[in-house]
Amino acid sequence: MISSTRVGAVLMESFVVDGQPIQPGAVVPYHKTLPSTGLQRAMELVAEPSFQEAWTAEAVAALTALRVQSQVVFADRLHTQSFDRLIERRSLDEMRHSLIHATEAVASAMESTPGWSLPPQNCVCPLFPELWEERHKV
């Protein structure tokens, strides 16, 4: 779909760039950080269904965006900053109780959804205002 539509940007929730901090909303500089020969070949191969099946959906989306000259934009919060703020504003005892409530929320979500091996993505965020607010800003 990206190839046929020519979108302006593909939003990514996570990324891997050689140790460079990327701020939410910034372009992920894959062209500058990945080896050009390998990147060029991967951008050619990403159009092949057999290549797409062997890679994650996120990698295929990023490579396809680069192939059609769309930007790849980091569109998620920086988790380390979020958790630093959580720890900074809570006492040890408050943090312990918050984590107990979060663990119970995850267990409850998984028990109420038979067959799921992972909890729903947002089940913990409402328990931590910093995470919930940031998720909605993004």
C-alpha positions in Angstrom: 0.0 0.0 0.0 2.8 2.4 0.8 4.4 1.8 -2.6 1.1 2.6 -4.5 0.0 5.5 -2.3 3.2 7.5 -1.7 2.7 8.6 1.8 4.6 11.6 3.2 5.7 9.8 6.4 5.6 6.5 8.1 5.3 6.7 11.9 7.4 4.3 13.9 6.9 3.4 17.6 10.4 2.0 18.0 13.6 2.3 16.2 17.2 1.2 16.1 19.7 3.9 15.3 23.3 3.6 16.3 23.1 5.1 19.8 21.7 8.5 18.6 18.9 9.9 20.6 15.9 10.7 18.4 13.2 13.0 19.8 9.5 12.2 19.1 8.4 13.8 15.9 11.9 13.7 14.4 12.9 11.9 11.2 14.8 8.7 11.9 18.1 9.0 9.9 18.3 5.5 8.5 20.0 6.7 5.3 22.8 8.2 7.4 23.3 5.4 9.8 22.8 2.1 7.9 25.4 0.8 5.4 24.4 2.2 2.0 25.0 -1.0 0.0 22.9 -3.2 2.3 20.2 -0.6 2.7 20.0 -0.1 -1.1 19.7 -3.9 -1.6 17.1 -4.3 1.1 15.0 -1.4 -0.4 15.0 -3.3 -3.7 14.1 -6.6 -2.2 11.3 -5.3 0.1 9.0 -5.3 -2.9 9.3 -9.1 -3.1 6.6 -11.0 -1.1 9.1 -13.6 0.0 11.3 -10.9 1.5 8.3 -9.3 3.2 7.3 -12.7 4.8 10.8 -13.2 6.3 10.9 -9.7 8.0 8.9 -8.0 10.7 6.0 -5.7 9.6 7.9 -2.8 11.1 11.1 -3.4 9.1 9.0 -3.9 5.9 7.2 -0.6 6.6 10.4 1.3 7.2 12.2 -0.1 4.2 9.2 0.5 1.9 8.9 4.1 3.2 12.6 4.6 2.3 12.1 2.9 -1.0 9.4 5.3 -2.1 11.3 8.3 -0.5 8.9 8.8 2.4 10.2 9.9 5.8 10.3 7.5 8.7 9.3 9.6 11.8 9.7 8.5 15.4 6.2 8.8 16.9 6.4 7.5 20.4 7.6 8.7 23.7 11.1 8.0 25.0 10.5 5.3 27.6 13.6 6.0 29.6 12.4 9.6 30.2 8.9 8.4 31.1 10.1 5.9 33.7 12.7 8.4 35.1 9.8 10.8 35.8 7.7 8.0 37.4 10.5 7.1 39.8 11.4 10.7 40.5 7.9 11.7 41.7 7.1 8.6 43.8 8.5 7.4 47.1 9.8 3.8 47.2 6.7 2.7 49.0 4.4 4.4 46.5 6.3 2.9 43.6 6.0 -0.6 45.1 2.2 -0.2 45.5 1.9 1.2 41.9 3.8 -1.8 40.6 1.6 -4.2 42.5 -1.5 -2.5 41.0 0.1 -2.6 37.5 0.9 -6.4 37.9 -2.7 -7.0 39.0 -4.0 -5.0 36.0 -1.9 -7.1 33.6 -3.0 -10.4 35.2 -6.7 -9.3 35.1 -6.4 -8.2 31.5 -4.8 -11.5 30.5 -7.3 -13.6 32.5 -10.3 -11.8 30.9 -8.9 -12.5 27.4 -8.4 -16.3 27.0 -5.8 -17.3 24.5 -3.7 -14.1 24.7 0.0 -14.6 25.5 0.5 -10.8 25.9 -1.7 -8.3 27.8 -3.4 -5.5 25.9 -0.9 -2.7 25.1 -2.6 0.0 27.2 -3.7 -1.9 30.3 -0.9 -0.4 32.5 -0.8 3.2 31.1 -3.9 4.5 32.9 -2.2 3.5 36.3 0.6 5.9 35.6 -0.6 9.4 34.6 2.8 10.2 32.9 2.5 7.3 30.6 -1.1 7.7 29.8 -0.8 11.5 29.0 2.3 10.9 26.8 0.6 8.1 24.9 -2.3 10.4 24.0 0.0 13.3 23.0 1.7 11.0 20.6 
